[in-house]
């Protein structure tokens, strides 16, 4: 996939995510995805346990969406 073709598939998908996900999850996903694209995957997150009753911020759904975004930007 050339860089010129990338937005054709990626932009509509991102807009679908924006409409579907809660804002805090969308922001987390986009920040993580941006770090992957710009820093070559060098993303540093603190690995601390979450307080009882607090949900894991990078849920299984977000992990799945991250894989989809990666597939959309990968060369065929």
C-alpha positions in Angstrom: 0.0 0.0 0.0 1.4 3.4 -0.9 1.2 6.3 1.4 -1.2 8.0 -1.0 -3.7 5.0 -0.7 -3.5 4.8 3.0 -6.1 7.4 4.0 -8.7 5.8 1.6 -9.1 2.9 4.0 -7.8 4.3 7.2 -9.7 7.5 7.6 -13.2 6.1 7.3 -12.3 3.4 9.8 -10.9 5.9 12.3 -14.1 8.0 11.9 -16.1 4.8 12.7 -14.0 4.2 15.8 -14.4 7.9 16.9 -18.2 7.5 16.7 -18.3 4.1 18.4 -15.8 4.3 21.2 -16.0 6.3 24.4 -13.8 9.4 24.0 -11.2 8.3 26.5 -10.8 5.0 24.8 -10.6 6.6 21.3 -7.9 9.0 22.6 -5.9 6.2 24.1 -6.1 4.1 21.0 -5.1 7.0 18.7 -2.2 8.1 20.9 -0.9 4.6 21.0 -1.3 4.1 17.3 0.4 7.5 16.6 3.3 6.4 18.8 3.6 3.2 16.9 3.7 5.0 13.6 6.1 7.8 14.6 8.4 6.1 17.1 8.6 2.7 15.4 6.8 1.0 18.3 8.9 2.5 21.1 6.0 3.1 23.4 6.8 3.3 27.1 3.9 2.7 29.5 4.3 2.2 33.2 3.3 -1.3 34.2 1.5 -0.7 37.4 -1.4 -2.6 38.8 -4.8 -0.8 38.5 -6.6 0.0 41.8 -9.4 -2.4 42.7 -12.5 -1.6 40.8 -10.7 0.3 38.0 -10.8 -1.2 34.6 -7.7 -1.9 32.4 -7.6 1.1 30.1 -6.3 -0.9 27.0 -9.1 -3.4 26.8 -9.3 -6.5 24.6 -11.5 -4.4 22.3 -8.8 -1.7 22.0 -6.2 -4.3 21.4 -8.2 -5.8 18.6 -8.8 -2.4 17.1 -5.1 -1.7 17.3 -4.4 -4.8 15.2 -6.9 -3.7 12.7 -5.3 -0.3 12.4 -1.9 -1.9 12.0 -3.3 -4.2 9.2 -4.8 -1.1 7.4 -1.4 0.6 7.3 0.7 -2.4 6.6 2.0 -3.0 3.0 0.1 -5.8 1.2 
